[in-house]
Structure formats: structure tokens, C-alpha cells
Amino acid sequence: MIDPKSAKARLEAQLSELEHRQRNIAADLAEPLDPDSSEQAVEKEDDAALEAQATLIAQEIGSVHRALSRIEKGTYGECVRCGADIAQQRLEARPEAALCIECAQKDSRSA
């Protein structure tokens, strides 16, 4: 099983990177629109893409916080749905993973 200390370090580094990206996006979105109306249209499209990225980053941040909470509770590496162990390879690839591969596949098929 993956070492909780090393998982915590990876998750904290991932959280730091995500928060940095989130701050950069917020700064970009806070910039005023260009007075030129044709430029404004392009900037609005760019802002829409940035807002979508910000939403995804916020979701990832939430996942990382929940994974850190599972480490603190001693339940990291257990599927939150069925209680089975999450494969080490899955946790190495996605340290924030909350579901075992079987439950994750069920979710993706029902989506």
C-alpha cells in the first residue's frame, strides 16, 4: 500500500500547484475588457474558457482536500463507496482517487 506520508506530500504539492493556477486564472479574469468591441468578443470567449478551467480546478482542489482528510482519518486508500482497497497503481497515478477502479468504472458508465 502507498505510504500515507508520501501521499500527503504529493497531494500537498498538487494542491499548491492547483491553487497557483487558480490564482492566475482569477487574475486573468479580473483584467478589464479591451475598449475595442471586436477585441472584447475575443476576450469574452477567452474568459468563458478560463471560467470552465477554473471550475475544473476548483473540483480538483476539492478532491485533493478530501484525500488529505482521508489521510488524517486513516481511511486513505479505501474506496469511499464499497470500502475495498484502491489499487496502489491507481493511487500513484491519481493520489486524490476516492473510488476503486470498479466503482469508478460504474460511475463512468452511468454518466
N, CA, C and O atoms as a GROMACS GRO file, in nm:
protein
  444
    1MET      N    1   0.084  -0.118   0.000
    1MET     CA    2   0.000   0.000   0.000
    1MET      C    3   0.089   0.125   0.000
    1MET      O    4   0.201   0.123   0.050
    2ILE      N    5   0.037   0.229  -0.055
    2ILE     CA    6   0.112   0.354  -0.066
    2ILE      C    7   0.130   0.417   0.073
    2ILE      O    8   0.039   0.414   0.156
    3ASP      N    9   0.246   0.473   0.096
    3ASP     CA   10   0.279   0.535   0.223
    3ASP      C   11   0.198   0.665   0.239
    3ASP      O   12   0.208   0.754   0.155
    4PRO      N   13   0.119   0.676   0.347
    4PRO     CA   14   0.038   0.797   0.366
    4PRO      C   15   0.121   0.925   0.372
    4PRO      O   16   0.075   1.030   0.327
    5LYS      N   17   0.242   0.920   0.428
    5LYS     CA   18   0.326   1.041   0.435
    5LYS      C   19   0.366   1.087   0.296
    5LYS      O   20   0.362   1.207   0.266
    6SER      N   21   0.405   0.992   0.211
    6SER     CA   22   0.445   1.032   0.076
    6SER      C   23   0.322   1.076  -0.004
    6SER      O   24   0.332   1.168  -0.086
    7ALA      N   25   0.208   1.012   0.018
    7ALA     CA   26   0.085   1.053  -0.050
    7ALA      C   27   0.047   1.194  -0.007
    7ALA      O   28   0.008   1.277  -0.089
    8LYS      N   29   0.060   1.222   0.124
    8LYS     CA   30   0.027   1.355   0.174
    8LYS      C   31   0.118   1.461   0.110
    8LYS      O   32   0.070   1.567   0.072
    9ALA      N   33   0.246   1.431   0.100
    9ALA     CA   34   0.340   1.526   0.038
    9ALA      C   35   0.303   1.550  -0.108
    9ALA      O   36   0.304   1.664  -0.155
   10ARG      N   37   0.270   1.444  -0.181
   10ARG     CA   38   0.230   1.460  -0.322
   10ARG      C   39   0.102   1.541  -0.333
   10ARG      O   40   0.090   1.628  -0.420
   11LEU      N   41   0.006   1.512  -0.246
   11LEU     CA   42  -0.121   1.584  -0.250
   11LEU      C   43  -0.103   1.731  -0.214
   11LEU      O   44  -0.166   1.818  -0.275
   12GLU      N   45  -0.019   1.759  -0.116
   12GLU     CA   46   0.005   1.899  -0.079
   12GLU      C   47   0.074   1.975  -0.193
   12GLU      O   48   0.044   2.092  -0.216
   13ALA      N   49   0.165   1.909  -0.262
   13ALA     CA   50   0.231   1.972  -0.378
   13ALA      C   51   0.130   1.994  -0.490
   13ALA      O   52   0.130   2.099  -0.554
   14GLN      N   53   0.043   1.896  -0.512
   14GLN     CA   54  -0.061   1.909  -0.614
   14GLN      C   55  -0.155   2.023  -0.578
   14GLN      O   56  -0.194   2.102  -0.664
   15LEU      N   57  -0.192   2.034  -0.450
   15LEU     CA   58  -0.280   2.140  -0.404
   15LEU      C   59  -0.216   2.276  -0.426
   15LEU      O   60  -0.283   2.370  -0.471
   16SER      N   61  -0.090   2.288  -0.395
   16SER     CA   62  -0.018   2.414  -0.413
   16SER      C   63  -0.020   2.455  -0.561
   16SER      O   64  -0.045   2.571  -0.593
   17GLU      N   65   0.006   2.360  -0.650
   17GLU     CA   66   0.006   2.389  -0.794
   17GLU      C   67  -0.134   2.430  -0.840
   17GLU      O   68  -0.148   2.525  -0.917
   18LEU      N   69  -0.236   2.360  -0.795
   18LEU     CA   70  -0.374   2.392  -0.835
   18LEU      C   71  -0.414   2.530  -0.785
   18LEU      O   72  -0.476   2.607  -0.858
   19GLU      N   73  -0.377   2.562  -0.661
   19GLU     CA   74  -0.411   2.694  -0.607
   19GLU      C   75  -0.337   2.804  -0.683
   19GLU      O   76  -0.392   2.912  -0.703
   20HIS      N   77  -0.214   2.778  -0.724
   20HIS     CA   78  -0.138   2.874  -0.804
   20HIS      C   79  -0.209   2.898  -0.938
   20HIS      O   80  -0.226   3.012  -0.981
   21ARG      N   81  -0.250   2.790  -1.003
   21ARG     CA   82  -0.322   2.803  -1.130
   21ARG      C   83  -0.454   2.878  -1.111
   21ARG      O   84  -0.492   2.959  -1.195
   22GLN      N   85  -0.522   2.849  -1.000
   22GLN     CA   86  -0.648   2.915  -0.971
   22GLN      C   87  -0.628   3.067  -0.954
   22GLN      O   88  -0.707   3.146  -1.004
   23ARG      N   89  -0.522   3.106  -0.883
   23ARG     CA   90  -0.492   3.248  -0.864
   23ARG      C   91  -0.461   3.316  -0.998
   23ARG      O   92  -0.505   3.428  -1.023
   24ASN      N   93  -0.386   3.247  -1.084
   24ASN     CA   94  -0.352   3.304  -1.215
   24ASN      C   95  -0.478   3.325  -1.299
   24ASN      O   96  -0.492   3.428  -1.365
   25ILE      N   97  -0.567   3.229  -1.296
   25ILE     CA   98  -0.692   3.242  -1.373
   25ILE      C   99  -0.775   3.357  -1.318
   25ILE      O  100  -0.830   3.437  -1.393
   26ALA      N  101  -0.784   3.364  -1.185
   26ALA     CA  102  -0.861   3.473  -1.123
   26ALA      C  103  -0.803   3.609  -1.162
   26ALA      O  104  -0.878   3.703  -1.189
   27ALA      N  105  -0.672   3.619  -1.166
   27ALA     CA  106  -0.608   3.746  -1.206
   27ALA      C  107  -0.639   3.778  -1.352
   27ALA      O  108  -0.666   3.893  -1.386
   28ASP      N  109  -0.634   3.675  -1.438
   28ASP     CA  110  -0.667   3.698  -1.580
   28ASP      C  111  -0.812   3.743  -1.597
   28ASP      O  112  -0.842   3.832  -1.676
   29LEU      N  113  -0.902   3.679  -1.520
   29LEU     CA  114  -1.044   3.714  -1.532
   29LEU      C  115  -1.073   3.852  -1.476
   29LEU      O  116  -1.171   3.916  -1.515
   30ALA      N  117  -0.991   3.900  -1.384
   30ALA     CA  118  -1.013   4.031  -1.322
   30ALA      C  119  -0.969   4.146  -1.411
   30ALA      O  120  -1.004   4.262  -1.385
   31GLU      N  121  -0.894   4.117  -1.516
   31GLU     CA  122  -0.848   4.224  -1.605
   31GLU      C  123  -0.967   4.282  -1.680
   31GLU      O  124  -1.053   4.208  -1.727
   32PRO      N  125  -0.971   4.415  -1.692
   32PRO     CA  126  -1.083   4.478  -1.765
   32PRO      C  127  -1.078   4.444  -1.914
   32PRO      O  128  -0.972   4.416  -1.971
   33LEU      N  129  -1.196   4.446  -1.975
   33LEU     CA  130  -1.205   4.418  -2.118
   33LEU      C  131  -1.146   4.534  -2.199
   33LEU      O  132  -1.151   4.650  -2.157
   34ASP      N  133  -1.092   4.499  -2.314
   34ASP     CA  134  -1.039   4.598  -2.408
   34ASP      C  135  -1.155   4.687  -2.456
   34ASP      O  136  -1.264   4.637  -2.479
   35PRO      N  137  -1.132   4.817  -2.471
   35PRO     CA  138  -1.240   4.905  -2.518
   35PRO      C  139  -1.284   4.875  -2.662
   35PRO      O  140  -1.396   4.909  -2.700
   36ASP      N  141  -1.199   4.813  -2.742
   36ASP     CA  142  -1.233   4.778  -2.880
   36ASP      C  143  -1.333   4.662  -2.878
   36ASP      O  144  -1.304   4.556  -2.822
   37SER      N  145  -1.450   4.682  -2.940
   37SER     CA  146  -1.557   4.582  -2.931
   37SER      C  147  -1.518   4.448  -2.996
   37SER      O  148  -1.561   4.343  -2.948
   38SER      N  149  -1.440   4.450  -3.103
   38SER     CA  150  -1.400   4.322  -3.164
   38SER      C  151  -1.305   4.246  -3.072
   38SER      O  152  -1.309   4.123  -3.064
   39GLU      N  153  -1.220   4.320  -3.003
   39GLU     CA  154  -1.130   4.257  -2.906
   39GLU      C  155  -1.208   4.205  -2.786
   39GLU      O  156  -1.174   4.101  -2.729
   40GLN      N  157  -1.314   4.276  -2.748
   40GLN     CA  158  -1.396   4.233  -2.636
   40GLN      C  159  -1.459   4.097  -2.664
   40GLN      O  160  -1.468   4.013  -2.575
   41ALA      N  161  -1.502   4.075  -2.787
   41ALA     CA  162  -1.564   3.946  -2.822
   41ALA      C  163  -1.465   3.832  -2.803
   41ALA      O  164  -1.499   3.727  -2.748
   42VAL      N  165  -1.342   3.853  -2.847
   42VAL     CA  166  -1.239   3.751  -2.831
   42VAL      C  167  -1.208   3.730  -2.683
   42VAL      O  168  -1.195   3.617  -2.637
   43GLU      N  169  -1.197   3.840  -2.609
   43GLU     CA  170  -1.166   3.831  -2.466
   43GLU      C  171  -1.278   3.760  -2.390
   43GLU      O  172  -1.251   3.684  -2.296
   44LYS      N  173  -1.404   3.783  -2.430
   44LYS     CA  174  -1.517   3.716  -2.364
   44LYS      C  175  -1.511   3.566  -2.389
   44LYS      O  176  -1.540   3.487  -2.300
   45GLU      N  177  -1.475   3.527  -2.510
   45GLU     CA  178  -1.460   3.384  -2.540
   45GLU      C  179  -1.347   3.324  -2.456
   45GLU      O  180  -1.361   3.215  -2.401
   46ASP      N  181  -1.237   3.396  -2.448
   46ASP     CA  182  -1.125   3.351  -2.365
   46ASP      C  183  -1.166   3.339  -2.219
   46ASP      O  184  -1.130   3.244  -2.151
   47ASP      N  185  -1.243   3.438  -2.171
   47ASP     CA  186  -1.289   3.435  -2.033
   47ASP      C  187  -1.380   3.314  -2.008
   47ASP      O  188  -1.373   3.253  -1.901
   48ALA      N  189  -1.463   3.280  -2.104
   48ALA     CA  190  -1.550   3.163  -2.088
   48ALA      C  191  -1.467   3.036  -2.073
   48ALA      O  192  -1.499   2.950  -1.991
   49ALA      N  193  -1.361   3.024  -2.152
   49ALA     CA  194  -1.273   2.908  -2.141
   49ALA      C  195  -1.201   2.908  -2.006
   49ALA      O  196  -1.186   2.803  -1.944
   50LEU      N  197  -1.157   3.025  -1.962
   50LEU     CA  198  -1.090   3.035  -1.833
   50LEU      C  199  -1.185   3.000  -1.719
   50LEU      O  200  -1.145   2.934  -1.623
   51GLU      N  201  -1.310   3.042  -1.729
   51GLU     CA  202  -1.408   3.010  -1.625
   51GLU      C  203  -1.432   2.859  -1.619
   51GLU      O  204  -1.448   2.802  -1.510
   52ALA      N  205  -1.435   2.793  -1.734
   52ALA     CA  206  -1.450   2.648  -1.736
   52ALA      C  207  -1.330   2.580  -1.670
   52ALA      O  208  -1.345   2.485  -1.594
   53GLN      N  209  -1.210   2.631  -1.701
   53GLN     CA  210  -1.090   2.577  -1.637
   53GLN      C  211  -1.094   2.600  -1.486
   53GLN      O  212  -1.056   2.512  -1.409
   54ALA      N  213  -1.140   2.717  -1.445
   54ALA     CA  214  -1.148   2.749  -1.302
   54ALA      C  215  -1.243   2.653  -1.231
   54ALA      O  216  -1.217   2.612  -1.118
   55THR      N  217  -1.352   2.617  -1.296
   55THR     CA  218  -1.447   2.522  -1.238
   55THR      C  219  -1.382   2.385  -1.220
   55THR      O  220  -1.396   2.323  -1.115
   56LEU      N  221  -1.310   2.339  -1.322
   56LEU     CA  222  -1.241   2.210  -1.312
   56LEU      C  223  -1.134   2.212  -1.203
   56LEU      O  224  -1.120   2.116  -1.127
   57ILE      N  225  -1.060   2.320  -1.195
   57ILE     CA  226  -0.956   2.332  -1.093
   57ILE      C  227  -1.019   2.332  -0.954
   57ILE      O  228  -0.966   2.269  -0.862
   58ALA      N  229  -1.131   2.401  -0.937
   58ALA     CA  230  -1.199   2.402  -0.807
   58ALA      C  231  -1.243   2.261  -0.769
   58ALA      O  232  -1.235   2.223  -0.652
   59GLN      N  233  -1.290   2.184  -0.866
   59GLN     CA  234  -1.329   2.045  -0.839
   59GLN      C  235  -1.208   1.962  -0.798
   59GLN      O  236  -1.216   1.882  -0.706
   60GLU      N  237  -1.096   1.982  -0.867
   60GLU     CA  238  -0.974   1.909  -0.833
   60GLU      C  239  -0.926   1.946  -0.693
   60GLU      O  240  -0.882   1.860  -0.617
   61ILE      N  241  -0.933   2.074  -0.660
   61ILE     CA  242  -0.893   2.119  -0.527
   61ILE      C  243  -0.978   2.050  -0.421
   61ILE      O  244  -0.927   2.006  -0.318
   62GLY      N  245  -1.107   2.042  -0.446
   62GLY     CA  246  -1.196   1.973  -0.353
   62GLY      C  247  -1.158   1.826  -0.337
   62GLY      O  248  -1.158   1.774  -0.225
   63SER      N  249  -1.124   1.760  -0.447
   63SER     CA  250  -1.083   1.620  -0.441
   63SER      C  251  -0.956   1.603  -0.360
   63SER      O  252  -0.943   1.508  -0.283
   64VAL      N  253  -0.862   1.694  -0.378
   64VAL     CA  254  -0.736   1.687  -0.303
   64VAL      C  255  -0.761   1.710  -0.154
   64VAL      O  256  -0.704   1.640  -0.070
   65HIS      N  257  -0.846   1.807  -0.122
   65HIS     CA  258  -0.878   1.832   0.020
   65HIS      C  259  -0.944   1.708   0.082
   65HIS      O  260  -0.913   1.672   0.196
   66ARG      N  261  -1.033   1.645   0.008
   66ARG     CA  262  -1.099   1.524   0.061
   66ARG      C  263  -0.999   1.411   0.080
   66ARG      O  264  -1.008   1.335   0.176
   67ALA      N  265  -0.903   1.398  -0.012
   67ALA     CA  266  -0.800   1.295   0.002
   67ALA      C  267  -0.712   1.322   0.124
   67ALA      O  268  -0.678   1.230   0.198
   68LEU      N  269  -0.677   1.448   0.145
   68LEU     CA  270  -0.598   1.484   0.264
   68LEU      C  271  -0.677   1.453   0.391
   68LEU      O  272  -0.619   1.411   0.492
   69SER      N  273  -0.806   1.475   0.388
   69SER     CA  274  -0.891   1.444   0.502
   69SER      C  275  -0.894   1.294   0.528
   69SER      O  276  -0.892   1.250   0.643
   70ARG      N  277  -0.899   1.214   0.420
   70ARG     CA  278  -0.897   1.068   0.437
   70ARG      C  279  -0.764   1.022   0.497
   70ARG      O  280  -0.761   0.927   0.576
   71ILE      N  281  -0.655   1.088   0.461
   71ILE     CA  282  -0.525   1.055   0.522
   71ILE      C  283  -0.532   1.081   0.672
   71ILE      O  284  -0.490   0.998   0.752
   72GLU      N  285  -0.585   1.197   0.710
   72GLU     CA  286  -0.595   1.233   0.852
   72GLU      C  287  -0.683   1.134   0.928
   72GLU      O  288  -0.655   1.102   1.044
   73LYS      N  289  -0.790   1.085   0.864
   73LYS     CA  290  -0.882   0.990   0.929
   73LYS      C  291  -0.830   0.847   0.928
   73LYS      O  292  -0.882   0.760   0.998
   74GLY      N  293  -0.725   0.823   0.846
   74GLY     CA  294  -0.673   0.687   0.836
   74GLY      C  295  -0.748   0.599   0.738
   74GLY      O  296  -0.735   0.477   0.741
   75THR      N  297  -0.828   0.661   0.650
   75THR     CA  298  -0.905   0.583   0.553
   75THR      C  299  -0.854   0.600   0.411
   75THR      O  300  -0.918   0.554   0.316
   76TYR      N  301  -0.740   0.666   0.396
   76TYR     CA  302  -0.684   0.687   0.262
   76TYR      C  303  -0.651   0.551   0.200
   76TYR      O  304  -0.594   0.464   0.266
   77GLY      N  305  -0.688   0.535   0.075
   77GLY     CA  306  -0.662   0.410   0.005
   77GLY      C  307  -0.779   0.314   0.008
   77GLY      O  308  -0.773   0.207  -0.053
   78GLU      N  309  -0.885   0.352   0.079
   78GLU     CA  310  -1.007   0.272   0.082
   78GLU      C  311  -1.112   0.340  -0.006
   78GLU      O  312  -1.128   0.462  -0.002
   79CYS      N  313  -1.181   0.262  -0.085
   79CYS     CA  314  -1.287   0.316  -0.170
   79CYS      C  315  -1.397   0.373  -0.081
   79CYS      O  316  -1.445   0.305   0.010
   80VAL      N  317  -1.437   0.496  -0.108
   80VAL     CA  318  -1.540   0.559  -0.027
   80VAL      C  319  -1.678   0.499  -0.053
   80VAL      O  320  -1.770   0.520   0.026
   81ARG      N  321  -1.693   0.426  -0.161
   81ARG     CA  322  -1.823   0.368  -0.193
   81ARG      C  323  -1.836   0.226  -0.140
   81ARG      O  324  -1.932   0.194  -0.070
   82CYS      N  325  -1.738   0.140  -0.172
   82CYS     CA  326  -1.754  -0.002  -0.136
   82CYS      C  327  -1.660  -0.047  -0.024
   82CYS      O  328  -1.677  -0.156   0.031
   83GLY      N  329  -1.561   0.036   0.010
   83GLY     CA  330  -1.469   0.003   0.118
   83GLY      C  331  -1.351  -0.083   0.078
   83GLY      O  332  -1.264  -0.112   0.160
   84ALA      N  333  -1.346  -0.125  -0.049
   84ALA     CA  334  -1.234  -0.207  -0.097
   84ALA      C  335  -1.108  -0.122  -0.106
   84ALA      O  336  -1.115   0.001  -0.113
   85ASP      N  337  -0.993  -0.188  -0.105
   85ASP     CA  338  -0.867  -0.116  -0.123
   85ASP      C  339  -0.859  -0.062  -0.265
   85ASP      O  340  -0.897  -0.129  -0.361
   86ILE      N  341  -0.809   0.060  -0.276
   86ILE     CA  342  -0.782   0.118  -0.407
   86ILE      C  343  -0.643   0.072  -0.448
   86ILE      O  344  -0.549   0.079  -0.369
   87ALA      N  345  -0.630   0.024  -0.570
   87ALA     CA  346  -0.502  -0.029  -0.617
   87ALA      C  347  -0.392   0.076  -0.605
   87ALA      O  348  -0.413   0.194  -0.633
   88GLN      N  349  -0.275   0.030  -0.564
   88GLN     CA  350  -0.161   0.120  -0.548
   88GLN      C  351  -0.130   0.194  -0.677
   88GLN      O  352  -0.098   0.313  -0.674
   89GLN      N  353  -0.138   0.125  -0.791
   89GLN     CA  354  -0.110   0.190  -0.919
   89GLN      C  355  -0.208   0.305  -0.944
   89GLN      O  356  -0.169   0.408  -0.999
   90ARG      N  357  -0.332   0.287  -0.905
   90ARG     CA  358  -0.432   0.394  -0.922
   90ARG      C  359  -0.397   0.513  -0.834
   90ARG      O  360  -0.404   0.628  -0.878
   91LEU      N  361  -0.358   0.486  -0.709
   91LEU     CA  362  -0.322   0.595  -0.619
   91LEU      C  363  -0.194   0.665  -0.662
   91LEU      O  364  -0.178   0.785  -0.641
   92GLU      N  365  -0.103   0.590  -0.724
   92GLU     CA  366   0.019   0.653  -0.775
   92GLU      C  367  -0.014   0.745  -0.891
   92GLU      O  368   0.044   0.852  -0.905
   93ALA      N  369  -0.109   0.703  -0.976
   93ALA     CA  370  -0.147   0.784  -1.091
   93ALA      C  371  -0.238   0.899  -1.052
   93ALA      O  372  -0.227   1.010  -1.105
   94ARG      N  373  -0.329   0.872  -0.958
   94ARG     CA  374  -0.425   0.973  -0.912
   94ARG      C  375  -0.432   0.969  -0.761
   94ARG      O  376  -0.521   0.904  -0.705
   95PRO      N  377  -0.340   1.036  -0.693
   95PRO     CA  378  -0.336   1.028  -0.547
   95PRO      C  379  -0.464   1.076  -0.479
   95PRO      O  380  -0.489   1.044  -0.363
   96GLU      N  381  -0.544   1.153  -0.551
   96GLU     CA  382  -0.670   1.202  -0.494
   96GLU      C  383  -0.786   1.104  -0.515
   96GLU      O  384  -0.898   1.132  -0.472
   97ALA      N  385  -0.761   0.991  -0.580
   97ALA     CA  386  -0.868   0.895  -0.611
   97ALA      C  387  -0.943   0.852  -0.486
   97ALA      O  388  -0.883   0.817  -0.384
   98ALA      N  389  -1.075   0.857  -0.494
   98ALA     CA  390  -1.160   0.819  -0.382
   98ALA      C  391  -1.230   0.686  -0.407
   98ALA      O  392  -1.280   0.622  -0.315
   99LEU      N  393  -1.231   0.644  -0.533
   99LEU     CA  394  -1.301   0.521  -0.571
   99LEU      C  395  -1.204   0.418  -0.624
   99LEU      O  396  -1.106   0.451  -0.690
  100CYS      N  397  -1.233   0.290  -0.595
  100CYS     CA  398  -1.157   0.183  -0.659
  100CYS      C  399  -1.192   0.183  -0.807
  100CYS      O  400  -1.289   0.248  -0.847
  101ILE      N  401  -1.117   0.115  -0.887
  101ILE     CA  402  -1.139   0.119  -1.031
  101ILE      C  403  -1.276   0.065  -1.070
  101ILE      O  404  -1.339   0.114  -1.164
  102GLU      N  405  -1.324  -0.036  -0.998
  102GLU     CA  406  -1.455  -0.094  -1.030
  102GLU      C  407  -1.566   0.008  -1.008
  102GLU      O  408  -1.654   0.024  -1.093
  103CYS      N  409  -1.563   0.077  -0.894
  103CYS     CA  410  -1.665   0.179  -0.867
  103CYS      C  411  -1.652   0.298  -0.963
  103CYS      O  412  -1.753   0.354  -1.006
  104ALA      N  413  -1.529   0.337  -0.996
  104ALA     CA  414  -1.507   0.447  -1.090
  104ALA      C  415  -1.562   0.411  -1.227
  104ALA      O  416  -1.621   0.495  -1.295
  105GLN      N  417  -1.543   0.286  -1.268
  105GLN     CA  418  -1.596   0.243  -1.399
  105GLN      C  419  -1.749   0.242  -1.398
  105GLN      O  420  -1.811   0.278  -1.498
  106LYS      N  421  -1.808   0.200  -1.286
  106LYS     CA  422  -1.955   0.203  -1.276
  106LYS      C  423  -2.005   0.347  -1.290
  106LYS      O  424  -2.106   0.371  -1.356
  107ASP      N  425  -1.935   0.442  -1.226
  107ASP     CA  426  -1.972   0.583  -1.235
  107ASP      C  427  -1.964   0.633  -1.377
  107ASP      O  428  -2.054   0.703  -1.424
  108SER      N  429  -1.857   0.597  -1.448
  108SER     CA  430  -1.840   0.649  -1.585
  108SER      C  431  -1.942   0.587  -1.680
  108SER      O  432  -1.982   0.651  -1.777
  109ARG      N  433  -1.984   0.465  -1.654
  109ARG     CA  434  -2.086   0.403  -1.741
  109ARG      C  435  -2.223   0.463  -1.718
  109ARG      O  436  -2.303   0.471  -1.810
  110SER      N  437  -2.251   0.506  -1.595
  110SER     CA  438  -2.382   0.562  -1.565
  110SER      C  439  -2.391   0.711  -1.598
  110SER      O  440  -2.500   0.768  -1.597
  111ALA      N  441  -2.278   0.773  -1.627
  111ALA     CA  442  -2.276   0.917  -1.656
  111ALA      C  443  -2.321   0.946  -1.798
  111ALA      O  444  -2.325   1.062  -1.838
   0.00000   0.00000   0.00000
